[in-house]
Amino acid sequence: MTDSFLPSMPSDGPTLQETLEVRDRCLCYRAQRTARAFARHFDNAFRDIGLTHGQFSLMMVLNQPDPPGVARLSEFLGMDRTSLTAKLKALTKRGLVSVTADETDRRSRRIALTPEGRALLKTALPIWRDAHDAIDRQPSPYSQADLRTALSIFWEHEGADK
């Protein structure tokens, strides 16, 4: 955002200087903007196989021997159950995941990849690698490991506050 984006400010709100302070300092704004750029990058990469970055990530989390329950999955992904359920519906409708009753607690649901879902993940993984390699090749004064660590520090701290 350039200063010309904010040519004049009404006098009954924050000043231009305060608005620019938030623009220049706000980590949430930068994280959201970066997340949207990553999302577009990976969505474009997965477009030909009909996946979004969010679907790929969710399916990768489901790629485990013991299908997780909705509560555990929701917590791991940092998503509320309503949003997770909406994302799962689209994958279920395509036959990529199955939702079944938990054998030990019939009130709970387990989420698993179907054979079709595992096959699509196998197709998607080299696409993800290529898209990720393109990001890794971008010049940066920071290593990819340092960036992942920096992102994880807040995420892990925030999870401890719940």
N, C-alpha and C positions, 0 to 999 in steps of 0.2 A: 504494500500500500504506500503510495507516495503522498507527500504533503498536498499535492494538487488535488488528490482525491477528496480532501476536506477543505474546500475553499472558504467557507464561512460557517460559523457555529452560532446557533441560537444562544441568547444570553441566559436562558433559564436552565441550562444543563451544564455538564462538565465543560471546562474550557478546552480549547484546541490543544494546549500544552498537556492537559491531563489525558486527552484522547490519544495523543502521540506517545505519552508515557506508557499507556496500556498496550498500544500497538508494538512498541519497541521492547517491552519487558515481559509480556504475557506468554508464559510457557504453554498454556492451554491453547491459545490461538495458534502458536507455531506447531504444536503437536497435531492439532486438528488439520491444519493446512497441509502438513507433511503426510499425515495419514490419508488424506484425500488424494494426494499426488501418488502415493504408493498404491492406493486402491485402484486408481485409473490405470496405472502401469500394469498391475497384475490382471485386472479385468480385461484389458486389451489383449494380454498374452493368452488368457484362457477363453477368449470369445469364440474361437473356432470349435472348441469342444463343449460349449454351452455351460461353462461354469463361471462363477464370480470368485473373486479372491476370498470372500467370506465363506462361500460354500466349500472351497478347497480347504481352507483352514479348519473348518468344522469337521469335514470328512477326515482330515489327517488326524485330528484328535480322536475320532471314533475308530481309527485303525489300531485297535488293540485287542488282545485276546479276550478280555473280560469286558463286555459291553457296559458302559457306565449308565447310571441313572440320570434322570433329568437334573436333579438337585446338584449332584457332583459335577456334571458337565457344565451347568450354569455357573457354578462357583469357579471352576477352573478357567472358563472363558471370560469371567467378569461380566456376564450378561444377566439380565433379569430373565426369569422363566418365560414371561410372555413373549419377549423378543426371540428367545431361543426356540420356543414352540413354533413361532411363525417361520423361522428359518428351516426348521425340521420338516414342516408341512410341505414346503416346496421340494425338498429332497425326497421325502416319502412319496409324494405324487409322481415323481420321476422314477421311482423304484430303486433309488440309490441307498436309502436307509430303511430300516424296519424299526418299528416301535412295538415292543411286546411287554406284557405284564411281567414284573419281577417274580421269580418262582418262590421267593421267601416272603415277599410282601406284595400281595396282589394289587394294593393301592398304588404302588410305585411302578414306573415304566423304565425299561431298559432300551437303550438306543444302540443299534448295531448297523454296520455297513452290510449291504447285500452283496452277493457276488458281482452284480452289475456296478455297484459303487466301488468295490475294490478294483475292478477292471478299469473304471474311469480314472481312479486315482493313479493307477499304474501308467496310464496315458498322460495324465496331468503332471506327474513328477518331473519328467525331463523338460517340460514347458516351464514349470516353476524354476527349475535350476537355471535355464537359459535367461529367464527374466531376472532372477536374482543375481546372476553373474553380470548382467548389464548394469545393475545398481552397484555391485561391488567394484566395477571398473571405473565408476565416476570418481574424479579426483576429489580427495578430501584430506584435510590435515589430521583426521581422526581415523583410527582403524575401525573396521566393522565390529571387531570384538569390543572395543571401547564404547562404541555407540550402543551396542546391545546391552552392555553392562550399565551404562547410564540410564537407558530406558527401564531396565529391570529394577534398578534401585528404587525408583519412585513407585513402580507397580507393586513390588514386594512390600514396601513401607505402607502403601495405601491399603493393601490387603490386611496388614496387621492391625489397622485402625478399626476394622469392622467388628 
